[in-house]
Amino acid sequence: MKTLLQVSVPDYATELLPINLDASSLHMEFLREAVQYNEPRFFARAMQFGVQHATYPLLYSWAGLSSNLRKYAIYCFLHHSFERPSLPLLPCSRVRLIDFLEWLPHNGVTAGWTSIRHFYASVRTWSIVCGHGDIVGIDKPGFDVWQKNFEANTVITTAPRGGDFPLRPYMLRGLANVYTESSPWHKLTLTVASLMWFSALRPGHFSPQSNAEGDCKHLLQWANVITYDELGGELPLPAAHFSIPSGKTRQKQRNADWSTATCCICEGASGSKAERLVLHRLCPICSLERWRKVAPPRPLANL
């Protein structure tokens, strides 16, 4: 999803992020001054970049959005349909905002309203800055009633394996049919997909946010992949154990490593030749071995 947004969505996209230039919000006032008097300083004020990421009225940029607004963008892309559109991102109705906030506890936000209120504040601020006004509007008492009942009526679940939006089995099979192992890139793609699905490894274990030491703390290295044979385990199928240094300082006091494991899914499996081929392509152990044979000979092998 992140790659899709980065590659397929232009930075300037009025159909994705329209603004209301006639609104009374401060940033729209800045823009009107810039347009009317050709004053670059007012345009710079309207487009100010800094700590507060909800100040980009004319710019859609994944890299420029805060993590809270990225979550909202993902929600809108995932739920968009012609029958019930959730794009463009703004304006946002109260119904969509509440649906987004109730979607969060099922997609990685497990701290209840304590954390979710920050997502609410970010989207609300974004709406005001872009000239669409306060989403809650005149029915603040009604919104307060819903918010007070939030904990009682919303079930918090743990984040699914593989990120905020889980791959479905049919998606995995589709990947196996598209990435047919004809190149190292195809091998890499299938390896990442299968390992994230079958082992609970996260995107950060394959692709760090930057090359900074802090961002690479739990980047998966070949030294982190240990076969059960090496551990002395007795399993009927090949398996691998992943022991990854924790990227969270507070965890290091009690446990230095983050561990998970996965098994071969295709050895001994029944089915047609085509079905066994799909299993072999998606097997986390077999795909890892195929990638190992073509991976760059580096100490830090970014899977």
Stockholm file with secondary structure:
# STOCKHOLM 1.0

chainA/1-303         MKTLLQVSVPDYATELLPINLDASSLHMEFLREAVQYNEPRFFARAMQFGVQHATYPLLYSWAGLSSNLRKYAIYCFLHHSFERPSLPLLPCSRVRLIDFLEWLPHNGVTAGWTSIRHFYASVRTWSIVCGHGDIVGIDKPGFDVWQKNFEANTVITTAPRGGDFPLRPYMLRGLANVYTESSPWHKLTLTVASLMWFSALRPGHFSPQSNAEGDCKHLLQWANVITYDELGGELPLPAAHFSIPSGKTRQKQRNADWSTATCCICEGASGSKAERLVLHRLCPICSLERWRKVAPPRPLANL
#=GR chainA/1-303 SS CHHHHHHHSCSSCTTTSCCCTTSCSHHHHHHHHHHHHTCHHHHHHHTCCSSCCCCCTTCCCGGGSCHHHHHHHHHHHHHCCSSSCCCSSCSCCHHHHHHHHHHGGGTTCCSTHHHHHHHHHHHHHHHHHTTSCCSSTTCHHHHHHHHHTHHHHCCCCCCCTTSSSCCCHHHHHHHHHHCCSSSHHHHHHHHHHHHHHHHCCCGGGTSCSSSSTTTTTTCCCGGGEEEHHHHTCCCSSCEEEEEEECSCHHHHTTCSEEEEEEECSSTTCCSCHHHHHHHHHHCHHHHHHHHHHHSCSCSSCCC
#=GC SS_cons         CHHHHHHHSCSSCTTTSCCCTTSCSHHHHHHHHHHHHTCHHHHHHHTCCSSCCCCCTTCCCGGGSCHHHHHHHHHHHHHCCSSSCCCSSCSCCHHHHHHHHHHGGGTTCCSTHHHHHHHHHHHHHHHHHTTSCCSSTTCHHHHHHHHHTHHHHCCCCCCCTTSSSCCCHHHHHHHHHHCCSSSHHHHHHHHHHHHHHHHCCCGGGTSCSSSSTTTTTTCCCGGGEEEHHHHTCCCSSCEEEEEEECSCHHHHTTCSEEEEEEECSSTTCCSCHHHHHHHHHHCHHHHHHHHHHHSCSCSSCCC
//
